[in-house]
Amino acid sequence: MASRPANPFYNQITSVKEDYVNNAGAPSSVDLPLVTLPAGTILFRGLKIPDARKGEDIRSFYRDFLGTPEGSEEVCLSPVHNVFFYPFPYVAFGAHNVGKTFTIMQMVVLVHPITVVACIGPSPFVRGVSKAYSGTAPWQRCNNFSGPDYDCHPQSEREADAKTYDNCLSPEYQVRSGTRGWMAIANLDSINPRHSKWIQQKTESTMGTFLRSLNTQIPGEGKAAVAWAYTDATRNAGFPEIALYPYRTHKGRRLITRYCPNEKAAIRLLEKEAASDNLNYLPIAAFTKNGVIDMVSGYFSYDRLGVTENAFDAESAQQAILANVHTFMEMAQTRGLTLPHYGFSKLMFDSRTGFFALDKVVPFSLAIQGVPYRSLLFSLEGEEAQKRALKYMLIFRNFMPEHFLERFPIDPKFVVRRAMIFNRFPVLTELFTELQLNVPRDYLEPLGRAGRLYKRETVKVNKVPKPQAPAPIRAPVAQAPPIVNQPSPAYAAVTPPANEQSPAYAAVTPPNGVKTPNGVNTPVQQVGGFGEDLARQYASLFANVWKNKK
């Protein structure tokens, strides 16, 4: 069998020209800003625990891998399915409106490189740019992808409205390009929203409120999160949400509908996808009020085994979840993890993206302009190592292509390469003032260096005639596979139903028990209750998925 051709690895945000025909029938083109995240990148997702006692469908817990439950016997995956993540722990709880409802946080690792449409600086694109595109354009608002090829069931008014706020990649584009998602800062998820209603009412952002609370619950973490903030072309400050399609292979414009009456069937489907190396990401751990679900070894660690009733109450659960995440992160940075297929690995800082990564999952052969990618990872083992990573993020606040990968001493004993490819919020003190937080004293020196460095290099660049910007790369011409007609439901869900007060801006599992054309979701056969038995099974079954990973 011929090996699968490798997709391009975009070292930095790169404009790639894509031709399309708009709704008026006129030929047009778009220069898509693309960037690739390496295998090994760690992502986090906020979710709501389905409560089986209330008739909620446990299969929705597998939505990120298999799609949405439809009726009592099937799951359905749309060709424009989005799964939303953040590249940082904690911050999902600050997402506008929905963050306060989450009762579990999940941590996954990319097991393949993923190319996404980049809508954070220095990209000229922002989250809402997609509204300008129609027809066969590769990236559009999700409501442009509607009908029997995309929707597992007829969309309710609420579902249809939610699709107007999210972005989707066309199936044909995903097939021919290998691109599997997009990355952007949602305005209402930002620390400093620019929404007119927010400005008029002077309402504090939910992310800002959360970061202040985080800083109280885990001293220093809220301020460190502010220091990590990214920015976009509209000067939003915040943390990019990353929307991904779950599979490495895309089957084009058709639904993937499969028999799945219970959790055992769901895991069998997942094992099959893992055995064919088709999952883009695999779970590392999940965090609830009661403990940590280790999804690698199958060991389920609880202070008290079993998810108690108050685990379903987000307000009481989130403080304990934050503590559990913090403890696990410290453990992964110091003691490390042993992963099937990859071996012993530690959680490290990726100086190219500013995200976290598991070092041994990053391919040994991967290099950026001849520099081994693993050499761009910083250890986070111990307080001094963590301070160095923070200092790096404080100093390098904008991407300077002419200095990319140059060596730079961030302290006398630690010389690094300037690998950061994204822009950070330029005046960090503004954010601290807006959040009524004091700037930590040890931030002042690296921030001063950042200002002097930017001024010196900007003046130097402005004195030299700027070279003409490189023309966008022409995307390779390829034919999408033919649309295959197969028995399937007439419609499919693309994005989760939005909160009535807000568009679906964050990683959300659809509310269980939502009315469908056939009424409330049909109860399905459960594997135990959501207590000790189900938790142990959930962990051990994902361990089987890891073992099936090739």
Secondary structure, DSSP 8 states (H G I E B T S, - for coil): ----------SS-EEEEEEEE-TTS-EEEEEEEEEEE-TTBEEEEEE----GGGT--GGGGGHHHH-EEETTTEEEE-TT--EEEBSSSSGGGGSTTTGGG--EEEEEEESS-EEEEEESTT-S--GGGGGG--TT-SEEEGGGS-STTT-BS---HHHHHHHTTSEEE-HHHHHHH---EEEE--GGGSSS---HHHHHHT---HHHHHHHHHHHHTTTHHHHHHHT-EE-TT--EE--EEEE-SBSS---SS-EEEE--SHHHHHHHHHHHHHTT-BSEEEEEEEETTEEEETTT--EEESSSS--GGGG-HHHHHHHHHHHHHHHHHHHHHT-EEETTTEEE-EEEETTTSSEEEGGGS-TT-EETTEEGGGGEE---SHHHHHHHHHHHHH--S--GGGTT-EEEEETTEEEE----S-B-S-HHHHHHHTT----HHHHHHHHHHHHHHHHHHHHHHHS--------EE------------S--SB---S----TTS---S-----TT-EETTEE------SS-TTHHHHHHHHHHHHHHHHH--
